[in-house]
Amino acid sequence: MLKFDLKALLTDYESRTGLRLSYDELSEMTSVSVDTLKSLASRESYNATLHIIEKICTALGVNPIQYFLWRTDVEENGVKINR
């Protein structure tokens, strides 16, 4: 499963700039809804579009590559599946 790690991106952004962004502030910067940002940050299986990821990374001035995580062990209906 491919996941975009928004929490890590925001932590790195805060470390780099000294600014801690709320989802409301990031939403204003990107025109991505707060609900979408929260889902992206907290739902393991949330399927964000590349367009959303591009908006976030462009607004924060980062390369998205370092925030993609690849997992081969996923869970379906409470059962771990290694793909």
N, C-alpha and C positions, 0 to 999 in steps of 0.2 A: 504494500500500500504506500502511496506517495502522499506525504503530508507537508503542508507549509507551516512552519513554526513561527507564528506571529508573536507569541510571548517572548521567544528568544530575540526576535528582531527588535521589539520594543525595549527589552532589557539592554541590548547592545546600543540602541539609539540613545537611551538615557545615559549610559556609561560614556558614550562619545560626546554628547552635547551638554549633559547636565540637566536636560529637560525631560521630565516625566510626562508623557502624553496619556490623557484619558481616551477612552473609546470615542467620547463626544468630540474631543479635539481632533482626533485622527479622522473621524467621519467628516468633519468640516473641511479638513485639508484634502480629502480624497473623493468626496461625494459618494462614499460607500456607507451604507446604513450602519448604525450602531449594532443592530441585531445581527447583521452579516459579520461584522468584526468580532462580536462576542462568539458567534458560532464558529468562526474560523479559529479563534483562540482556544476554544474549549471542547469542541466536538471532534473526536478522533477521526471520524469518517466523513467530516464535512468536505464536500466537493466544491472548492472555490474555482472560479474561472481564472484563466490566465490574465484576463482583462482586469479583474479585481486585484490580483497580485501585482500586476504592472502598476496600477494606480498607487497602491500602498508603497511599493519600492521606489517609484519615481518621486513621490512626495517626501520620502525620508532619505532619498539619495543613497540607496544601497543596492547592491547586486543581489537579486533573489536567489541565486544558485546556492549560497551558503545557508539558506533557511529552508531548503527542501530536505526532508527526511525520508528515507526509503526503509520500509519494514517488510520483511518477508513473512513474519509470523502475525497473522491477523486472527481475529475472533469473530465467528459467525454463530449467532444463537447460543452464546455461552461456550462454544467449543473452539479451541485453538486449532488453526489450520496453518501449516507451514507451506507456503507457495514458493 
